Amino acid sequence: MNPIRRYEKIMEILLAKREVTVAELIDQLNVTGKTIREDLAKLEEKGLLHRIHGGAVLAQANQLGILTPKEADVPNADELKQIANIAVSLLEPNEVIALDGGRTTLEVARLLHDMPLTVVTNDLLIIAELARKERIRLVVPGGYQMRNVLIGTEAVAYIRRLNISKAFLSTTAVHPEDGFTIYAGESAEIKRAWLETAKTAYVLADREKFGQGALFTFAALNEVTGIITDSGLPAETAELYRGKGARLIIRGSEAE
């Protein structure tokens, strides 16, 4: 297994368990303890985990781009609701929209009125949320299941054939140089498909995700129509990202 794939597997395990031991990683990845410790050191340098005696813990436990069912039951923060309300305010009846997998996009689904709308999503929790809304037409790409989302080449190919007006994407982190980053490389192709297929694309990111980083970049800051964030984003942070070409949408007001 090449190093990048090992890094990804380590982060996948941490996303699911929050903590992992060196012994568990040796068993699951079939490599030596020396290799695992070197991998953990490199991931710690990137700020993705913290090494502890005999293992590691996730560094950014509140910034998961993919949820487990348990996480989906956690009450939504005010920041997520702010962001989701802005996203909902951008919608028009009879549009075709895409909701990427994630906690904030799930909140968008919860706030959606039962209106004539076509929603394309690969998130099983969003599907369950919208299935009860009779006027919303659900479209689900193919693929295989990774936690709560469907991914794979089949899903990517299907998405690229669609006419999507607006896409709402989740991200693990927003970095001034690296752009929008995530932990799971398999999700990057899906996110690129949403982004490149939709007429307009928005990334939903609360203020805690700014200045952070993850393993894989799926888009540059200037590749999306806007970043929808909450009003708690510091003014100096907003100015920094505007200077990097990002367009911020905060409480319905847009800054370029």
Backbone as CSV, one residue per row, in Angstrom:
resi,resn,N_x,N_y,N_z,CA_x,CA_y,CA_z,C_x,C_y,C_z
1,MET,0.849,-1.184,0.000,0.000,0.000,0.000,0.892,1.245,0.000
2,ASN,0.630,2.169,-0.921,1.468,3.366,-0.991,1.167,4.322,0.165
3,PRO,2.103,5.238,0.482,1.935,6.106,1.652,0.648,6.922,1.643
4,ILE,0.282,7.489,0.486,-0.931,8.311,0.431,-2.154,7.498,0.808
5,ARG,-2.220,6.268,0.296,-3.362,5.413,0.626,-3.352,5.060,2.119
6,ARG,-2.154,4.850,2.690,-2.085,4.573,4.129,-2.577,5.773,4.931
7,TYR,-2.136,6.982,4.535,-2.590,8.183,5.244,-4.123,8.273,5.220
8,GLU,-4.673,8.001,4.057,-6.128,8.084,3.901,-6.829,7.069,4.795
9,LYS,-6.308,5.840,4.834,-6.909,4.791,5.665,-6.816,5.160,7.144
10,ILE,-5.675,5.714,7.544,-5.522,6.124,8.941,-6.566,7.180,9.292
11,MET,-6.764,8.166,8.403,-7.743,9.217,8.677,-9.165,8.672,8.656
12,GLU,-9.446,7.714,7.782,-10.775,7.101,7.763,-11.071,6.413,9.092
13,ILE,-10.077,5.707,9.623,-10.256,5.027,10.901,-10.483,6.042,12.020
14,LEU,-9.703,7.134,11.999,-9.860,8.162,13.013,-11.208,8.874,12.904
15,LEU,-11.680,9.091,11.692,-12.993,9.708,11.513,-14.080,8.868,12.163
16,ALA,-13.931,7.554,12.077,-14.941,6.645,12.624,-14.805,6.461,14.130
17,LYS,-13.546,6.440,14.634,-13.326,6.054,16.023,-12.799,7.161,16.918
18,ARG,-12.301,8.257,16.341,-11.710,9.393,17.054,-10.331,9.069,17.634
19,GLU,-10.059,7.796,17.904,-8.781,7.411,18.497,-8.393,6.041,17.965
20,VAL,-7.099,5.834,17.735,-6.639,4.545,17.223,-5.272,4.242,17.815
21,THR,-4.982,2.961,18.004,-3.676,2.569,18.536,-2.758,2.138,17.400
22,VAL,-1.464,2.193,17.672,-0.486,1.721,16.698,-0.724,0.251,16.395
23,ALA,-1.040,-0.520,17.424,-1.279,-1.956,17.229,-2.450,-2.204,16.279
24,GLU,-3.522,-1.411,16.400,-4.671,-1.567,15.500,-4.274,-1.244,14.064
25,LEU,-3.487,-0.197,13.890,-3.077,0.192,12.542,-2.139,-0.839,11.920
26,ILE,-1.246,-1.412,12.724,-0.370,-2.483,12.224,-1.213,-3.637,11.709
27,ASP,-2.239,-3.986,12.457,-3.094,-5.112,12.083,-3.912,-4.807,10.826
28,GLN,-4.442,-3.600,10.735,-5.338,-3.268,9.622,-4.589,-2.927,8.341
29,LEU,-3.405,-2.328,8.467,-2.669,-1.899,7.280,-1.555,-2.862,6.887
30,ASN,-1.275,-3.829,7.769,-0.281,-4.867,7.475,1.088,-4.274,7.163
31,VAL,1.512,-3.349,7.999,2.844,-2.756,7.872,3.508,-2.771,9.242
32,THR,4.766,-2.368,9.307,5.505,-2.408,10.564,5.132,-1.246,11.470
33,GLY,5.450,-1.406,12.758,5.217,-0.333,13.715,6.017,0.901,13.380
34,LYS,7.227,0.723,12.870,8.062,1.862,12.472,7.374,2.672,11.383
35,THR,6.797,1.980,10.380,6.092,2.672,9.297,4.896,3.436,9.830
36,ILE,4.123,2.814,10.719,2.948,3.471,11.278,3.355,4.719,12.057
37,ARG,4.393,4.618,12.873,4.816,5.773,13.665,5.313,6.910,12.764
38,GLU,5.982,6.566,11.670,6.408,7.595,10.717,5.198,8.246,10.050
39,ASP,4.189,7.439,9.700,2.974,7.976,9.091,2.259,8.917,10.053
40,LEU,2.153,8.516,11.306,1.476,9.356,12.303,2.226,10.677,12.499
41,ALA,3.550,10.613,12.460,4.344,11.841,12.606,4.078,12.799,11.452
42,LYS,3.991,12.279,10.238,3.752,13.131,9.071,2.347,13.732,9.104
43,LEU,1.367,12.941,9.538,0.000,13.454,9.632,-0.126,14.475,10.755
44,GLU,0.653,14.301,11.815,0.640,15.287,12.887,1.241,16.600,12.410
45,GLU,2.269,16.526,11.587,2.886,17.739,11.028,1.881,18.547,10.220
46,LYS,0.948,17.847,9.582,-0.077,18.513,8.783,-1.232,19.014,9.637
47,GLY,-1.190,18.748,10.948,-2.248,19.202,11.841,-3.504,18.369,11.799
48,LEU,-3.402,17.124,11.283,-4.592,16.294,11.111,-4.861,15.385,12.302
49,LEU,-3.858,15.116,13.109,-4.026,14.275,14.289,-3.024,14.690,15.351
50,HIS,-3.257,14.182,16.560,-2.306,14.362,17.653,-1.844,12.981,18.094
51,ARG,-0.535,12.812,18.173,-0.019,11.536,18.667,-0.139,11.478,20.191
52,ILE,-0.536,10.325,20.686,-0.577,10.060,22.105,0.204,8.778,22.350
53,HIS,0.401,8.414,23.611,1.164,7.208,23.905,0.470,5.989,23.290
54,GLY,1.147,5.345,22.351,0.627,4.125,21.747,-0.364,4.316,20.631
55,GLY,-0.568,5.560,20.179,-1.543,5.761,19.112,-1.730,7.214,18.736
56,ALA,-2.965,7.576,18.336,-3.256,8.940,17.892,-4.736,9.244,18.070
57,VAL,-5.049,10.534,18.144,-6.432,10.993,18.203,-6.651,12.018,17.102
58,LEU,-7.887,12.175,16.685,-8.235,13.129,15.640,-8.023,14.544,16.139
59,ALA,-7.400,15.385,15.329,-7.095,16.759,15.739,-8.295,17.677,15.615
60,GLN,-9.167,17.416,14.648,-10.268,18.326,14.352,-11.580,17.564,14.428
61,ALA,-11.944,17.168,15.618,-13.099,16.287,15.801,-14.415,16.930,15.374
62,ASN,-14.465,18.271,15.325,-15.723,18.936,14.975,-15.786,19.322,13.505
63,GLN,-14.882,18.808,12.684,-14.827,19.250,11.297,-14.951,18.094,10.314
64,LEU,-15.815,17.141,10.613,-15.953,15.991,9.738,-16.800,16.338,8.523
65,GLY,-16.343,15.951,7.370,-17.117,16.165,6.159,-18.083,15.035,5.891
66,ILE,-17.905,13.903,6.577,-18.764,12.741,6.440,-19.218,12.356,7.832
67,LEU,-20.478,12.027,7.988,-21.034,11.769,9.298,-21.291,10.299,9.549
68,THR,-21.293,9.930,10.809,-21.842,8.638,11.201,-23.266,8.899,11.675
69,PRO,-24.138,7.890,11.712,-25.502,8.118,12.194,-25.535,8.764,13.571
70,LYS,-24.603,8.401,14.464,-24.570,8.986,15.795,-24.323,10.481,15.729
71,GLU,-23.405,10.907,14.869,-23.098,12.325,14.735,-24.274,13.107,14.189
72,ALA,-25.058,12.468,13.339,-26.181,13.163,12.726,-27.244,13.530,13.745
73,ASP,-27.252,12.850,14.909,-28.242,13.128,15.934,-27.838,14.274,16.855
74,VAL,-26.607,14.767,16.729,-26.145,15.864,17.562,-26.911,17.125,17.188
75,PRO,-27.454,17.865,18.180,-28.197,19.089,17.857,-27.344,20.043,17.032
76,ASN,-27.977,20.681,16.043,-27.229,21.580,15.155,-26.918,22.889,15.854
77,ALA,-25.704,23.373,15.640,-25.281,24.642,16.221,-25.965,25.790,15.493
78,ASP,-26.013,26.929,16.165,-26.619,28.127,15.560,-25.903,28.515,14.272
79,GLU,-24.574,28.313,14.242,-23.810,28.674,13.053,-24.259,27.878,11.840
80,LEU,-24.500,26.583,12.031,-24.933,25.734,10.921,-26.306,26.168,10.427
81,LYS,-27.172,26.549,11.343,-28.510,26.999,10.946,-28.446,28.322,10.192
82,GLN,-27.563,29.205,10.621,-27.365,30.460,9.872,-26.986,30.171,8.433
83,ILE,-26.004,29.305,8.277,-25.503,28.970,6.939,-26.594,28.313,6.114
84,ALA,-27.302,27.359,6.714,-28.348,26.640,5.990,-29.479,27.574,5.575
85,ASN,-29.827,28.535,6.431,-30.885,29.489,6.082,-30.490,30.341,4.885
86,ILE,-29.228,30.742,4.817,-28.762,31.503,3.657,-28.884,30.657,2.392
87,ALA,-28.454,29.394,2.489,-28.526,28.497,1.326,-29.966,28.343,0.848
88,VAL,-30.891,28.127,1.776,-32.297,27.948,1.414,-32.850,29.212,0.755
89,SER,-32.402,30.386,1.218,-32.899,31.646,0.661,-32.491,31.845,-0.795
90,LEU,-31.496,31.110,-1.257,-31.019,31.232,-2.639,-31.826,30.387,-3.624
91,LEU,-32.724,29.570,-3.116,-33.433,28.609,-3.970,-34.700,29.194,-4.580
92,GLU,-35.003,28.710,-5.779,-36.241,29.067,-6.483,-37.023,27.799,-6.776
93,PRO,-38.367,27.882,-6.824,-39.168,26.700,-7.154,-38.767,26.104,-8.509
94,ASN,-38.845,24.800,-8.593,-38.610,24.021,-9.826,-37.135,23.938,-10.225
95,GLU,-36.232,24.377,-9.374,-34.813,24.234,-9.664,-34.358,22.790,-9.444
96,VAL,-33.241,22.473,-10.084,-32.538,21.216,-9.813,-31.299,21.572,-9.006
97,ILE,-31.224,21.085,-7.770,-30.092,21.421,-6.919,-29.381,20.146,-6.467
98,ALA,-28.144,20.312,-6.044,-27.368,19.198,-5.506,-27.002,19.497,-4.061
99,LEU,-27.186,18.505,-3.183,-26.754,18.602,-1.795,-25.685,17.547,-1.552
100,ASP,-24.479,17.992,-1.371,-23.358,17.128,-1.052,-23.555,16.536,0.343
101,GLY,-22.816,15.478,0.674,-22.929,14.885,1.993,-22.259,15.737,3.056
102,GLY,-22.889,15.882,4.222,-22.277,16.647,5.298,-23.296,17.151,6.297
103,ARG,-22.803,17.619,7.440,-23.685,18.076,8.515,-24.447,19.337,8.123
104,THR,-23.790,20.297,7.477,-24.472,21.549,7.142,-25.459,21.350,6.001
105,THR,-25.122,20.511,5.030,-26.077,20.229,3.956,-27.269,19.447,4.485
106,LEU,-27.066,18.630,5.512,-28.195,17.961,6.156,-29.115,18.982,6.809
107,GLU,-28.530,20.017,7.388,-29.346,21.079,7.971,-30.118,21.824,6.885
108,VAL,-29.528,22.007,5.710,-30.254,22.604,4.577,-31.488,21.754,4.258
109,ALA,-31.304,20.442,4.197,-32.417,19.549,3.901,-33.520,19.669,4.950
110,ARG,-33.137,19.808,6.200,-34.125,19.935,7.273,-34.920,21.226,7.170
111,LEU,-34.270,22.293,6.675,-34.930,23.593,6.585,-35.701,23.793,5.285
112,LEU,-35.514,22.908,4.319,-36.207,23.045,3.037,-37.714,22.923,3.207
113,HIS,-38.438,23.859,2.631,-39.893,23.744,2.598,-40.277,22.647,1.606
114,ASP,-41.455,22.093,1.779,-41.954,21.097,0.841,-42.434,21.831,-0.405
115,MET,-41.503,22.104,-1.301,-41.761,22.918,-2.482,-41.371,22.129,-3.728
116,PRO,-41.876,22.506,-4.902,-41.483,21.807,-6.126,-40.003,22.035,-6.418
117,LEU,-39.214,21.002,-6.211,-37.771,21.099,-6.299,-37.227,19.705,-6.584
118,THR,-36.195,19.650,-7.410,-35.492,18.382,-7.622,-34.170,18.453,-6.882
119,VAL,-33.938,17.498,-5.999,-32.724,17.472,-5.185,-31.922,16.222,-5.529
120,VAL,-30.714,16.440,-5.995,-29.783,15.339,-6.258,-28.850,15.249,-5.061
121,THR,-28.731,14.088,-4.463,-27.860,13.951,-3.298,-27.302,12.539,-3.209
122,ASN,-26.106,12.443,-2.648,-25.488,11.146,-2.390,-25.430,10.835,-0.905
123,ASP,-26.161,11.625,-0.113,-26.134,11.486,1.345,-27.381,10.732,1.813
124,LEU,-27.188,9.583,2.456,-28.305,8.746,2.879,-29.137,9.421,3.962
125,LEU,-28.526,10.233,4.806,-29.271,10.935,5.846,-30.141,12.039,5.248
126,ILE,-29.636,12.709,4.206,-30.440,13.721,3.515,-31.605,13.064,2.790
127,ILE,-31.346,11.917,2.180,-32.421,11.171,1.507,-33.546,10.853,2.493
128,ALA,-33.171,10.360,3.672,-34.169,10.026,4.690,-34.944,11.259,5.137
129,GLU,-34.259,12.392,5.225,-34.903,13.631,5.644,-35.897,14.128,4.602
130,LEU,-35.521,14.063,3.307,-36.364,14.632,2.256,-37.442,13.683,1.756
131,ALA,-37.307,12.413,2.057,-38.289,11.431,1.562,-39.699,11.733,2.053
132,ARG,-39.822,12.398,3.185,-41.139,12.714,3.750,-41.769,13.953,3.113
133,LYS,-41.024,14.683,2.293,-41.525,15.906,1.668,-42.000,15.572,0.262
134,GLU,-43.301,15.539,0.087,-43.921,14.964,-1.108,-43.632,15.736,-2.388
135,ARG,-43.436,17.041,-2.313,-43.263,17.841,-3.523,-41.808,17.892,-3.998
136,ILE,-40.906,17.403,-3.171,-39.496,17.377,-3.547,-39.189,16.053,-4.239
137,ARG,-38.625,16.167,-5.428,-38.240,14.967,-6.178,-36.788,14.636,-5.861
138,LEU,-36.547,13.430,-5.386,-35.201,12.997,-5.033,-34.554,12.240,-6.184
139,VAL,-33.299,12.563,-6.462,-32.507,11.835,-7.451,-31.236,11.374,-6.747
140,VAL,-30.952,10.068,-6.818,-29.827,9.495,-6.089,-28.851,8.847,-7.069
141,PRO,-27.605,9.326,-7.138,-26.607,8.692,-8.001,-26.305,7.275,-7.513
142,GLY,-25.678,6.489,-8.356,-25.263,5.155,-7.942,-24.007,5.227,-7.105
143,GLY,-23.321,4.101,-6.985,-22.083,4.071,-6.241,-22.156,3.124,-5.065
144,TYR,-21.088,3.108,-4.259,-21.067,2.247,-3.083,-21.054,3.118,-1.836
145,GLN,-21.467,2.532,-0.729,-21.647,3.294,0.494,-20.355,3.404,1.294
146,MET,-20.016,4.641,1.683,-18.941,4.902,2.636,-19.539,5.739,3.755
147,ARG,-19.788,5.085,4.899,-20.548,5.688,5.982,-21.901,6.172,5.455
148,ASN,-22.167,7.491,5.508,-23.502,7.943,5.123,-23.608,8.424,3.680
149,VAL,-22.532,8.280,2.870,-22.583,8.787,1.503,-22.311,7.700,0.474
150,LEU,-22.799,7.937,-0.744,-22.549,7.054,-1.877,-21.475,7.682,-2.753
151,ILE,-20.450,6.912,-3.090,-19.345,7.433,-3.886,-18.960,6.414,-4.953
152,GLY,-18.026,6.784,-5.822,-17.535,5.860,-6.834,-17.686,6.409,-8.239
153,THR,-17.048,5.750,-9.201,-17.040,6.227,-10.582,-18.431,6.224,-11.199
154,GLU,-19.263,5.267,-10.796,-20.630,5.222,-11.324,-21.397,6.479,-10.932
155,ALA,-21.267,6.898,-9.672,-21.947,8.097,-9.202,-21.426,9.337,-9.911
156,VAL,-20.112,9.425,-10.092,-19.507,10.573,-10.771,-20.018,10.682,-12.208
157,ALA,-20.037,9.566,-12.917,-20.497,9.569,-14.311,-21.961,9.994,-14.407
158,TYR,-22.775,9.527,-13.481,-24.199,9.883,-13.487,-24.379,11.380,-13.252
159,ILE,-23.686,11.921,-12.257,-23.809,13.342,-11.924,-23.441,14.221,-13.105
160,ARG,-22.416,13.834,-13.834,-21.931,14.658,-14.948,-22.905,14.698,-16.125
161,ARG,-23.927,13.877,-16.115,-24.946,13.914,-17.182,-26.130,14.813,-16.827
162,LEU,-26.144,15.350,-15.632,-27.305,16.085,-15.148,-27.211,17.584,-15.440
163,ASN,-28.349,18.238,-15.394,-28.428,19.696,-15.501,-28.751,20.247,-14.110
164,ILE,-27.739,20.642,-13.386,-27.897,21.123,-12.013,-27.736,22.636,-12.004
165,SER,-28.687,23.326,-11.410,-28.610,24.793,-11.365,-27.723,25.269,-10.225
166,LYS,-27.903,24.689,-9.015,-27.105,25.103,-7.869,-26.614,23.870,-7.109
167,ALA,-25.351,23.885,-6.733,-24.789,22.806,-5.915,-24.304,23.400,-4.598
168,PHE,-24.572,22.688,-3.514,-24.135,23.098,-2.191,-23.195,22.025,-1.654
169,LEU,-21.934,22.397,-1.465,-20.892,21.436,-1.134,-20.424,21.603,0.304
170,SER,-20.085,20.493,0.915,-19.469,20.528,2.239,-17.957,20.465,2.088
171,THR,-17.259,20.815,3.146,-15.800,20.734,3.158,-15.342,20.474,4.576
172,THR,-14.212,19.829,4.713,-13.630,19.630,6.039,-12.943,20.895,6.507
173,ALA,-12.271,21.602,5.595,-11.493,22.778,5.969,-11.389,23.742,4.798
174,VAL,-11.096,25.004,5.122,-10.906,26.055,4.123,-9.568,26.718,4.414
175,HIS,-8.626,26.540,3.509,-7.262,27.034,3.742,-6.943,28.134,2.739
176,PRO,-6.254,29.207,3.148,-5.983,30.312,2.218,-5.122,29.923,1.019
177,GLU,-4.285,28.911,1.175,-3.436,28.470,0.068,-3.920,27.168,-0.563
178,ASP,-4.340,26.219,0.258,-4.735,24.901,-0.242,-6.173,24.835,-0.716
179,GLY,-6.979,25.840,-0.406,-8.370,25.852,-0.836,-9.251,24.971,0.036
180,PHE,-10.187,24.278,-0.608,-11.151,23.438,0.098,-10.594,22.019,0.199
181,THR,-10.477,21.526,1.422,-9.828,20.240,1.620,-10.709,19.282,2.411
182,ILE,-10.472,17.977,2.195,-11.219,16.915,2.853,-10.265,15.798,3.248
183,TYR,-10.743,14.880,4.072,-9.926,13.750,4.503,-9.977,12.580,3.529
184,ALA,-11.148,12.296,2.968,-11.344,11.090,2.166,-11.170,11.391,0.685
185,GLY,-10.143,10.812,0.077,-9.862,11.077,-1.335,-10.963,10.609,-2.259
186,GLU,-11.689,9.550,-1.856,-12.767,9.044,-2.720,-13.856,10.081,-2.944
187,SER,-14.038,10.983,-1.979,-15.086,11.995,-2.102,-14.702,13.144,-3.023
188,ALA,-13.413,13.283,-3.311,-12.963,14.424,-4.113,-13.580,14.412,-5.509
189,GLU,-13.656,13.242,-6.144,-14.208,13.174,-7.497,-15.688,13.530,-7.520
190,ILE,-16.423,13.109,-6.497,-17.840,13.476,-6.399,-17.971,14.994,-6.280
191,LYS,-17.169,15.593,-5.436,-17.251,17.034,-5.235,-16.874,17.787,-6.512
192,ARG,-15.874,17.300,-7.230,-15.521,17.917,-8.506,-16.678,17.798,-9.500
193,ALA,-17.357,16.680,-9.479,-18.489,16.496,-10.390,-19.605,17.474,-10.068
194,TRP,-19.940,17.631,-8.781,-20.956,18.631,-8.402,-20.525,20.007,-8.899
195,LEU,-19.278,20.361,-8.605,-18.763,21.694,-8.908,-18.759,21.992,-10.402
196,GLU,-18.293,21.045,-11.203,-18.124,21.276,-12.635,-19.415,21.110,-13.426
197,THR,-20.411,20.452,-12.843,-21.683,20.233,-13.532,-22.674,21.359,-13.267
198,ALA,-22.655,21.908,-12.061,-23.636,22.920,-11.669,-23.329,24.280,-12.299
199,LYS,-24.386,25.037,-12.582,-24.219,26.398,-13.091,-23.594,27.305,-12.037
200,THR,-24.027,27.127,-10.783,-23.426,27.850,-9.661,-23.159,26.851,-8.540
201,ALA,-22.085,27.072,-7.810,-21.717,26.141,-6.732,-21.286,26.931,-5.503
202,TYR,-21.793,26.512,-4.356,-21.484,27.161,-3.093,-20.874,26.138,-2.137
203,VAL,-19.890,26.567,-1.378,-19.348,25.745,-0.302,-19.907,26.273,1.016
204,LEU,-20.392,25.364,1.853,-20.938,25.724,3.155,-19.882,25.430,4.211
205,ALA,-19.447,26.453,4.945,-18.359,26.269,5.909,-18.511,27.223,7.080
206,ASP,-18.605,26.688,8.289,-18.655,27.560,9.459,-17.270,28.114,9.750
207,ARG,-17.218,29.117,10.610,-15.979,29.854,10.836,-14.847,28.984,11.375
208,GLU,-15.174,27.898,12.079,-14.139,27.038,12.654,-13.318,26.316,11.583
209,LYS,-13.853,26.213,10.376,-13.152,25.488,9.315,-12.113,26.342,8.591
210,PHE,-12.174,27.650,8.789,-11.232,28.538,8.110,-9.849,28.446,8.767
211,GLY,-8.828,28.392,7.914,-7.469,28.297,8.409,-7.027,26.891,8.736
212,GLN,-7.927,25.921,8.574,-7.603,24.521,8.831,-7.227,23.835,7.514
213,GLY,-6.751,22.594,7.623,-6.379,21.845,6.427,-6.655,20.374,6.594
214,ALA,-6.810,19.666,5.483,-6.983,18.214,5.481,-6.133,17.641,4.349
215,LEU,-6.279,16.360,4.075,-5.360,15.666,3.174,-5.478,16.068,1.712
216,PHE,-6.716,16.176,1.220,-6.945,16.322,-0.218,-7.646,17.643,-0.541
217,THR,-7.125,18.377,-1.510,-7.801,19.569,-2.024,-8.740,19.162,-3.159
218,PHE,-10.004,19.628,-3.083,-10.926,19.324,-4.187,-11.264,20.555,-5.011
219,ALA,-10.924,21.749,-4.522,-11.182,22.961,-5.314,-10.389,24.125,-4.743
220,ALA,-10.043,25.072,-5.629,-9.416,26.319,-5.200,-10.494,27.280,-4.720
221,LEU,-10.110,28.278,-3.964,-11.069,29.227,-3.400,-11.891,29.931,-4.467
222,ASN,-11.259,30.255,-5.601,-11.959,31.030,-6.635,-12.737,30.170,-7.626
223,GLU,-12.813,28.875,-7.378,-13.540,27.997,-8.289,-15.031,27.916,-7.975
224,VAL,-15.448,28.415,-6.824,-16.857,28.340,-6.459,-17.497,29.717,-6.537
225,THR,-18.811,29.713,-6.663,-19.552,30.969,-6.748,-19.438,31.750,-5.451
226,GLY,-19.444,31.045,-4.329,-19.341,31.716,-3.040,-19.166,30.732,-1.904
227,ILE,-18.630,31.236,-0.796,-18.539,30.467,0.445,-19.589,31.028,1.389
228,ILE,-20.542,30.201,1.753,-21.575,30.620,2.702,-21.073,30.273,4.100
229,THR,-20.948,31.294,4.949,-20.433,31.071,6.293,-21.269,31.837,7.308
230,ASP,-20.898,31.704,8.577,-21.697,32.339,9.635,-21.141,33.707,10.008
231,SER,-21.938,34.466,10.746,-21.590,35.849,11.068,-20.467,35.954,12.080
232,GLY,-20.057,34.822,12.663,-18.969,34.856,13.630,-17.592,34.859,13.012
233,LEU,-17.495,34.809,11.700,-16.190,34.832,11.045,-15.514,36.175,11.317
234,PRO,-14.308,36.162,11.903,-13.628,37.436,12.203,-13.400,38.274,10.948
235,ALA,-13.471,39.576,11.103,-13.326,40.487,9.963,-11.962,40.333,9.299
236,GLU,-10.917,40.124,10.097,-9.587,39.980,9.512,-9.457,38.690,8.706
237,THR,-10.168,37.647,9.162,-10.162,36.392,8.403,-10.907,36.567,7.089
238,ALA,-12.038,37.238,7.143,-12.805,37.503,5.927,-11.965,38.300,4.926
239,GLU,-11.258,39.297,5.415,-10.424,40.126,4.547,-9.311,39.300,3.912
240,LEU,-8.699,38.409,4.695,-7.644,37.546,4.170,-8.156,36.694,3.018
241,TYR,-9.313,36.099,3.195,-9.834,35.199,2.165,-10.352,35.962,0.952
242,ARG,-10.900,37.148,1.174,-11.275,37.971,0.017,-10.040,38.313,-0.804
243,GLY,-8.941,38.571,-0.119,-7.697,38.878,-0.817,-7.163,37.706,-1.619
244,LYS,-7.587,36.492,-1.272,-7.173,35.289,-1.994,-8.154,34.922,-3.110
245,GLY,-9.150,35.766,-3.343,-10.086,35.523,-4.437,-11.381,34.869,-4.043
246,ALA,-11.616,34.712,-2.742,-12.853,34.078,-2.293,-13.983,35.104,-2.220
247,ARG,-15.171,34.641,-2.465,-16.375,35.461,-2.311,-17.149,34.905,-1.119
248,LEU,-17.366,35.725,-0.101,-18.020,35.282,1.125,-19.463,35.754,1.160
249,ILE,-20.345,34.879,1.583,-21.754,35.213,1.742,-22.090,34.977,3.207
250,ILE,-22.418,36.069,3.912,-22.649,35.997,5.350,-23.976,36.677,5.660
251,ARG,-24.895,35.896,6.205,-26.229,36.416,6.522,-26.865,37.108,5.324
252,GLY,-26.701,36.516,4.167,-27.355,37.026,2.973,-26.662,38.185,2.306
253,SER,-25.591,38.716,2.929,-24.841,39.799,2.290,-23.591,39.227,1.673
254,GLU,-23.220,39.718,0.514,-22.094,39.165,-0.231,-20.932,40.142,-0.209
255,ALA,-19.743,39.587,0.020,-18.524,40.406,-0.017,-17.553,39.785,-0.977
256,GLU,-16.962,40.576,-1.825,-16.015,40.036,-2.816,-14.614,40.580,-2.526
